[in-house]
Amino acid sequence: MGDSKNRENRVKEAVEEAKLKANNDIESDEDVFDCEANEDEEAKSGSEECNGESNDETEPELDIIGEDVADKESKKSLFGKKKKDKRDEKIEELTDKLARQMAEFENFRKRNEKEKSHMYEIGAKDIIEKLLPIVDNFERGLEAVPEEEKEHPFMDGMDKVYKHLMTTLEGVGVKPIEAVGNEFNPDLHNAVMHVEDEGYGENTVVEELQKGYTYRDNVVRHSMVKVAN
């Protein structure tokens, strides 16, 4: 009887212990359920009571993240290459193309003016070469007139025509080459005669047989001269 009573007591204690453990498990599950529910509500409302964290503590972290992003964007705008707009690229392309065309046109204009000037000089030089024999004839005719006849009205008129012709040629850039008394210069003079005369210096032009002329510093006709020593 004693053993039976003891077994019955141990059974009752085991049952009570099992009931107590079951109650504890149920309460633990309810606590977990309540905590998860609270977390869902706090996620919606922005409050956190289960884990002991407040919304006020998270806001500075968000501000810090925003400042970091702003700093990165600022640095990117300062040091990074900003992508050009397609319209700006097109404007730059057209502007460069226009500048090149203007430069080419300016070069063409300068070449054209230079060619025109060169052609004008060639044409003018050709006309001047044809006029110079007329000037030579005027000079020969006037030199051949006796002194007593130079006062004649006809001869006076011819002299005025000659002077007018020379003034006109000088006005367009035609100038006679200085020869007599100057040192011989092969770029300006054409030596057709040589003499030995101690009264002149070495390589000196002593006589001009035909007058030479220049047009705008370019020789149209060399002077035909006699050179001493």
C-alpha positions in Angstrom: 0.0 0.0 0.0 2.8 2.3 0.8 4.5 1.8 -2.6 1.2 2.3 -4.4 0.6 5.6 -2.6 4.1 6.8 -3.5 3.6 6.0 -7.2 0.3 7.8 -7.2 1.9 10.9 -5.7 4.7 10.8 -8.2 2.2 10.6 -11.0 0.2 13.5 -9.7 3.4 15.6 -9.4 4.4 14.7 -13.0 0.9 15.7 -14.2 1.1 19.0 -12.3 4.6 19.7 -13.6 3.4 19.0 -17.2 0.4 21.3 -16.7 2.7 24.0 -15.4 5.1 23.6 -18.3 2.3 23.7 -20.8 0.9 27.0 -19.2 4.4 28.5 -19.4 4.7 27.6 -23.1 1.3 29.1 -23.9 2.2 32.3 -22.1 5.5 32.5 -23.9 3.8 32.0 -27.3 1.3 34.8 -26.4 4.1 37.1 -25.5 5.9 36.4 -28.8 2.6 37.0 -30.7 2.0 40.2 -28.9 5.5 41.4 -29.6 5.2 40.6 -33.3 1.8 42.4 -33.4 3.3 45.4 -31.7 6.2 45.4 -34.2 3.8 45.5 -37.1 1.9 48.4 -35.6 5.1 50.2 -34.8 6.2 49.8 -38.4 3.0 51.4 -39.6 3.0 54.2 -37.0 6.7 54.8 -36.9 7.1 53.8 -33.2 9.3 50.9 -31.9 8.5 49.8 -28.4 9.4 46.1 -28.5 13.0 46.5 -29.3 13.4 49.6 -27.1 14.3 51.9 -30.1 12.5 55.2 -30.8 11.8 57.0 -34.1 13.8 60.0 -32.9 17.0 57.9 -32.9 16.6 56.8 -36.6 16.0 60.3 -38.1 19.5 61.5 -37.5 20.8 58.5 -39.3 18.6 59.3 -42.3 19.8 62.9 -42.2 23.4 61.7 -42.2 22.8 59.5 -45.2 21.1 62.4 -47.0 24.1 64.6 -46.3 26.5 62.0 -47.6 24.5 61.7 -50.8 24.4 65.4 -51.2 28.2 65.6 -50.7 28.8 62.9 -53.3 26.5 64.7 -55.8 28.3 68.0 -55.1 31.7 66.4 -55.6 30.5 64.7 -58.7 29.3 68.1 -60.1 32.6 69.8 -59.2 35.1 67.1 -60.3 33.1 64.9 -62.7 32.6 65.7 -66.4 29.1 66.9 -67.1 27.6 65.4 -70.1 27.0 67.9 -72.9 23.6 68.3 -74.4 23.2 67.2 -78.0 22.0 70.6 -79.0 25.1 72.2 -77.5 27.3 69.8 -79.3 25.5 70.6 -82.6 25.9 74.3 -82.0 29.7 73.9 -81.4 30.0 71.8 -84.5 28.2 74.3 -86.7 30.2 77.2 -85.1 33.5 75.4 -85.8 32.4 74.7 -89.4 31.4 78.3 -89.9 34.7 79.6 -88.6 36.6 77.2 -90.9 34.6 78.4 -93.9 35.2 82.0 -93.0 38.9 81.4 -92.7 38.9 79.6 -96.1 37.0 82.5 -97.7 39.4 85.0 -96.2 42.4 83.1 -97.6 40.6 82.9 -101.0 39.9 86.6 -100.9 43.6 87.4 -100.2 44.8 85.0 -102.9 42.4 86.5 -105.3 43.5 90.1 -104.5 47.1 89.1 -104.8 46.5 87.5 -108.2 44.5 90.4 -109.4 47.3 92.8 -108.2 49.9 90.6 -109.9 47.9 90.5 -113.2 47.3 94.3 -113.0 51.1 94.8 -112.6 51.8 92.5 -115.6 49.3 94.4 -117.7 50.5 97.8 -116.6 54.1 96.8 -117.2 53.3 95.6 -120.7 51.6 99.0 -121.5 54.6 100.9 -120.0 57.0 99.0 -122.1 55.1 100.0 -125.2 55.0 103.7 -124.1 58.7 104.0 -123.4 59.8 104.1 -127.0 57.4 107.1 -127.5 59.1 108.8 -124.5 62.5 108.1 -126.1 61.4 109.7 -129.4 60.1 112.7 -127.6 63.5 113.1 -125.8 65.5 112.7 -129.0 63.3 115.1 -130.9 63.5 117.8 -128.2 67.3 117.4 -127.9 67.7 117.8 -131.6 65.9 121.2 -131.8 68.3 124.1 -132.0 68.3 126.6 -129.2 66.8 129.4 -131.4 63.8 127.3 -132.3 62.9 126.1 -128.8 60.9 129.2 -128.2 58.7 128.4 -131.1 55.0 127.8 -130.1 55.0 124.3 -131.7 58.1 123.2 -129.9 56.8 124.7 -126.7 53.6 122.7 -127.1 55.6 119.5 -127.7 57.7 120.1 -124.6 54.5 120.5 -122.6 53.1 117.2 -124.0 56.3 115.5 -123.0 56.3 116.9 -119.5 52.6 115.9 -119.1 53.4 112.4 -120.2 56.3 112.0 -117.8 54.2 113.4 -114.9 51.4 110.9 -115.7 53.9 108.0 -115.8 55.4 109.1 -112.5 51.9 109.3 -111.0 51.2 105.6 -111.6 54.6 104.5 -110.2 57.0 104.8 -113.2 60.3 106.3 -112.3 63.6 106.7 -114.3 66.6 104.8 -113.1 69.5 107.0 -111.8 72.6 106.0 -113.8 75.3 108.7 -114.6 77.8 109.1 -111.7 76.5 106.1 -109.8 78.2 102.8 -109.3 77.3 100.2 -111.8 74.5 97.9 -110.6 73.7 94.8 -112.7 70.2 94.7 -111.3 69.5 98.2 -112.8 72.1 98.8 -115.5 73.1 97.0 -118.7 76.7 97.8 -119.5 77.1 97.9 -123.3 80.4 99.8 -123.3 83.6 100.0 -121.1 86.2 102.7 -121.0 89.4 103.3 -119.0 89.4 106.8 -117.6 91.4 107.9 -114.5 89.0 110.8 -114.1 86.3 108.4 -112.8 86.2 106.0 -110.0 86.2 102.2 -110.4 83.1 100.6 -111.9 81.3 104.0 -112.4 78.6 104.8 -115.0 79.9 107.6 -117.1 77.2 107.8 -119.8 73.6 106.7 -120.3 72.8 105.5 -123.8 69.2 104.6 -123.1 67.2 105.5 -120.1 65.9 102.8 -117.9 62.7 102.8 -115.8 61.1 101.0 -112.9 57.4 100.4 -112.1 56.6 100.0 -108.4 60.3 99.2 -107.6 60.3 96.5 -110.3 62.6 97.1 -113.3 60.7 97.6 -116.5 63.7 98.4 -118.7 67.4 98.4 -117.7 69.5 101.4 -118.4 72.0 100.9 -121.3 75.2 102.5 -120.0 78.9 103.1 -120.5 81.0 102.0 -117.5 84.5 103.3 -116.7 87.3 101.3 -115.1 
